[in-house]
Amino acid sequence: MPSSPAEPVTADRSAQLRTLGEQLPRFVRLVHALKNTQVADGRERAALVLLFPLERLGPLRQSALAEQVHADPSTVSRHVAALIERGLVQRVADETDGRASRLVVTDAGREALRSVRAEREAHLARVTAGWPPGELADLTRLLGRLLDDIAASLPPGDPAVPCPRETP
């Protein structure tokens, strides 16, 4: 349960918050570094990331996809073109507006997602191989809670706020 603003901030809690505030940016930098090492072509990885919201949310217009991932529409357009060229995504007519189209993940795209997930899970298995199961369970639970609480603290209706326990 998140602490209420009325609770006094002790010196110990303040030190822990400072450390967490330093760890989170480090975590983000390490995630970016890891992504860069997993695929030689970073553009390919960036394009594959677009498959996650399409799978989770279903068919989306390209503009809605750009909003979901907080990316420039022209960047998303280039990535979508690469995904279509590779047969990972296809355009289908938007049933509500015949002039528009929506993006749908193909069977090959779902297989690419399975591969990305398996690669990620294999890496995490290696990194945490020496961890007692309880510690991995604690981290998973607490990180999920932190992400949910951060998402809840953002303005409502923000398209960048992922669904609880999202796994991009």
Secondary structure, 3 states (H helix, E strand, C coil): CCCCCCCCCCHHHHHHHHHHHHHHHHHHHHHHHHHHHHCCCHHHHHHHHCHHHHHHHCCECHHHHHHHCCCCHHHHHHHHHHHHHCCCEEEEEECCEEEEEEEEECHHHHHHHHHHHHHHHHHHHHHCCCCCHHHHHHHHHHHHHHHHHHHHHCCCCCCCCCCCCCCC
